Amino acid sequence: MTRAHRETTPSGALVLDVHDRPGPPPLRFEAADGGRLLLRQGGRPVLLGRVDGPNEGVFLYRLPGYRSPLPPVRADPTRSGANVPHQYARWLEESPHGPLHDARRLLGLRRVFPPYVDRRESCRSVLSRRRTRPG
């Protein structure tokens, strides 16, 4: 697989310019009528979702078979000052079932979240509240 072109910005973020990956990526979201969402990985549905009204949330149902394009993330590298954006770029480039396709991306560390992000709830707790049917 061809490596993407990388440029570092003055703020320390990384611009990842991906070429030679035509077509839809192996890991991608698709949207349907009625606020329904589908996450596919390699053509296989792995996550179903439904958006409930404005500002009411997203209900998710995880199906078996999902493989993360990233290894388990640890806080140590971020605290140590390691070049985290470059490491994430490498993991994404090497993953055969990741989200990369021909496009430019900006990867960087986020130390402050916008006010609309609820930091009290983690993604794990949201995913653990699965419903039996998404729609």
Solvent accessible surface area in square Angstrom, and as a share of the most:
residue,aa,sasa,rsa
1,M,161,0.72
2,T,77,0.45
3,R,129,0.47
4,A,12,0.10
5,H,106,0.47
6,R,61,0.22
7,E,69,0.31
8,T,89,0.52
9,T,35,0.20
10,P,148,0.93
11,S,103,0.66
12,G,46,0.45
13,A,14,0.11
14,L,1,0.01
15,V,18,0.11
16,L,0,0.00
17,D,20,0.10
18,V,3,0.01
19,H,105,0.47
20,D,104,0.54
21,R,34,0.12
22,P,114,0.72
23,G,52,0.50
24,P,95,0.60
25,P,19,0.12
26,P,49,0.31
27,L,20,0.10
28,R,59,0.22
29,F,126,0.52
30,E,59,0.26
31,A,88,0.68
32,A,53,0.41
33,D,120,0.62
34,G,68,0.66
35,G,33,0.31
36,R,123,0.45
37,L,52,0.26
38,L,32,0.16
39,L,21,0.10
40,R,62,0.23
41,Q,8,0.03
42,G,58,0.56
43,G,42,0.41
44,R,129,0.47
45,P,55,0.35
46,V,2,0.01
47,L,22,0.11
48,L,46,0.23
49,G,3,0.03
50,R,49,0.18
51,V,62,0.36
52,D,30,0.16
53,G,37,0.36
54,P,119,0.75
55,N,159,0.82
56,E,122,0.55
57,G,38,0.37
58,V,66,0.38
59,F,64,0.27
60,L,35,0.17
61,Y,62,0.24
62,R,111,0.40
63,L,43,0.21
64,P,106,0.67
65,G,35,0.33
66,Y,83,0.31
67,R,132,0.48
68,S,61,0.39
69,P,18,0.11
70,L,45,0.23
71,P,53,0.33
72,P,126,0.79
73,V,96,0.55
74,R,162,0.59
75,A,49,0.38
76,D,70,0.36
77,P,56,0.35
78,T,50,0.29
79,R,188,0.69
80,S,87,0.56
81,G,67,0.64
82,A,52,0.40
83,N,86,0.44
84,V,14,0.08
85,P,11,0.07
86,H,42,0.19
87,Q,55,0.24
88,Y,48,0.18
89,A,0,0.00
90,R,92,0.34
91,W,65,0.23
92,L,19,0.10
93,E,5,0.02
94,E,97,0.44
95,S,10,0.07
96,P,95,0.60
97,H,32,0.14
98,G,3,0.03
99,P,45,0.29
100,L,4,0.02
101,H,66,0.29
102,D,67,0.35
103,A,36,0.28
104,R,139,0.51
105,R,54,0.20
106,L,123,0.61
107,L,36,0.18
108,G,48,0.46
109,L,78,0.39
110,R,150,0.55
111,R,171,0.62
112,V,124,0.71
113,F,85,0.35
114,P,33,0.21
115,P,139,0.87
116,Y,179,0.68
117,V,52,0.30
118,D,66,0.34
119,R,172,0.63
120,R,215,0.78
121,E,78,0.35
122,S,65,0.42
123,C,92,0.55
124,R,198,0.72
125,S,41,0.27
126,V,52,0.30
127,L,33,0.16
128,S,81,0.52
129,R,147,0.54
130,R,135,0.49
131,R,99,0.36
132,T,126,0.73
133,R,184,0.67
134,P,30,0.19
135,G,76,0.73
